[in-house]
């Protein structure tokens, strides 16, 4: 344990700091994204917990920051341990050209698909989706997407969940092999991408609705792009999945701000 902490304390410290910052911004923007009834419910729940004297967005930001800190450090540490067991952890200390180019391509493709699919297709099925682009994204929202979204979500879904899935499947079906086969890693990627999409369902249902086309949108966009993040994680390492994830948000928000 001591050697593990000594080797990875800087990585875990980075995860924790990003978790605090990103989690706080998630709480700040999350309140404004909810309908009035949900906002009133959150305010009432915070009051019951003795936090009624604190501005609700600050209180919510503190709660989500503490959650994200846990995800970053605890799931980060478990994820690194699991990833090393299944050969998914890359200990490179520098960035290389080919993986960065792959991350950039995923960023441009994923970011464009995220925004243009709404504008050209899904928006015609939902007035909420269409009208959501009438208001430009806020600074807390932008900050949350490139911190919590890019780093903490990748820790949760790729580093931890994908590695855990590969670890369990390897122990169940290929325990005589030193490392899991490509088929195990592909299945782990698919399952983690589906969970990544499912994790976006509560917010999607709350803010947009629960029609079949909206559910399809959630799984198609988040799950499909999540597969690309998982591929980058598997082939090049977690940092490149994080770069691509953050890049997707940056590209989509730039299109939103500049052209919509």
Secondary structure, 3 states (H helix, E strand, C coil): CHHHHHHHHHHHHHHHHHHHHHHHHHHHHHHHHCCHHHHHHHHHHHHHCCCCCCCHHHHHHHHHHHHHHHHHHHHHHHHHHHHHHHCCCCCCCCCCHHHHHHHHHHHHHHHHHHHHHHHHCHHHCCHHHHHHCCCCCCHHHHHHHHHHHHHHHHHHHHHHHHHHHHHHHHHHHCCCCCCCCHHHHHHHHHHHHHHHHHHCHHHHHHHCCCCHHHHHHHHHHHHHHHHHHHHHHHHCCHHHHHHHHHHHHHHHHHHHHHHC
